[in-house]
Amino acid sequence: MDVFVDLANGFANAFSLQYLLYAAVGVTIGTFVGVMPGIGPALALALLLPLTYGFDPTGALIIFAGIYYGSLYGGAITSILLNTPGEAGSVATAIDGHPMAKNGRAGPALATAVMGSFFAGIISTLGLTFLAPLVANLATSFQATDYFALMVLAFVSVTALVGSSLIRGMISLFLGLFVGLIGLDFLTGQQRFTFGSPQLLGGVDVIIIVIGLFAIGEALYGLAKLQLTKEETVEFSGRIWLNKAERKRVWKPWIRGGLLGFTFGSMPTGGSEVPTFLSYNLEKRLSKHKHEFGKGAIEGIAGPEAANNASFSGVLVPLLTLGIPTSATAAIILHAFQIYNIQPGPQLFETSPDLVWTLVASLFIGNVMLLVINLPLVKVWIKILAIPKTLLYTGILVFGILGVYSISGSLVEVLIVCIIGVAGFFMRVYDFPVAPAILGSILGPMMETQLRRALSISQGDFSVFFTRPLTVGILIVAVLILVLPSVLPKLMRKRADVDRVGAE
């Protein structure tokens, strides 16, 4: 019953005119961001974070949540009309969405995406409402070794499951960990990797890293890519609403996709890449129209888009209850909490209940706004695709650099963000994932704190990490996640060879 009371109080706060306006602004900006190819929610939050310093914490987080929700749907527009996913979670949508658009069914494809996002968002937010308090209660018994193991699991999950190469992911992670160590040792006060620069004594601000890797790096990459490719937009025409036959085919994929997205988002392996492709493969197996997949099957949009949207509420579970982000965007939201001196974790539901439950209630409201705002405005969002990309990326470069200077007033930090931006550009060129670097820089210092705390309690005995069953279990899961992606394909190929030889 406490959950219902807390949620009712959250709705009472969220229905204030101020927070309703914040939610509407967030969803609208998010959709605009998602519509622009190559600009995802992480980049938007990185650019807008300095502008929200004057907001109250609840208002800022409501805007960020709305941007995240809106961008997930906006990415579907570019996937369907341009065959250009703005985020990894929208890749599966493009497989059948773009063929539907080329066949003159862009309207039903876009309607399927926005309505699927709505229904999946409601399902996943309900899951967040009832699951998060339980996880928070469980987490109150966690010790330093458990938190250390969880962070190892988060690092391994993001590194092993994001990107095409484990080695590239590990290099990205260790670069982030290195940057996170710059500054003064929190125990001894000794300088680490400051190279004699007093500006680095306080470390490299996370917002500088994020703006460098996402805003500067992505803009440089986008400008370079424009010199090599030309986008072809599919014209939108015809009806937008689903007919009876289409509605009958999509409602089950919406539900299945929503459950998959929330489940995988809630795990330390969080994110939208895994559940969206799982949902696509599941719908392909269950569909009575298997021959349409890859050519414009509406189930191929309904399931992945539902999973994509639902994963966000799932990602909030470990973020709010354990203080562990499982995606680059969640890492930026974590930093936003820290700016307001709020540390997500088991105590958050007790120390800041109004913030938590107002945020949860705003997710329900944001889902409704997503549906109400976007269905009538589909043709408006499509016109935005006509904005010259050179102007867009140039504006991002200028806005990102000015944002850093407005925070610090330091030319040294402007130089640092440019250096990081160039590094981010080359990471994109050579297919190094950016998310592990962001998580490493944010979680690295926290991981070091828990490691040294555990060792100080055990007087330097590393066996402390193998005495608690929970710690050992989490570390075993981390090892499996690290090993299985490389071992399973070999085992499956070997099994297939054995079966083929036996058949002959």
Secondary structure by P-SEA (a helix, b strand, c coil): caaaaaaaaaaaaaacaaaaaaaaaaaaaaaaaaacccccaaaaaaaaccccccccaaaaaaaaaaaaaaaaaaaaaaaaccccccccccccccccaaaaaaacaaaaaaaaaaaaaaaaaaaaaaaaaccaaaaaaaaccccaaaaaaaaaaaaaaaaacccccaaaaaaaaaaaaaaaaccccccccccccccccccccccccaaaaaaaacaaaaaaaaaaaaacbbbbbbbbbccccccaaaaaacaaaaaaaaaaaaaaaaccccccaaaaaaaaaaaaaacccccccccccaaaaaaaaaaaaaaaaaaacccccccccccaaaaaaaaaaaaaccccccccccccaaaaaaaaaaaaaaaaaaaaacccaaaaaaaaccccaaaaaaaaaaaaaaaaaaacccaaaaaaaaaaaaaaaaaaaacccaaaaaaaaaaaaaaaaaaaaaaaaaccccccccccaaaaaaaaaaaaaacccccaaaaaaaaaaaaaaaac
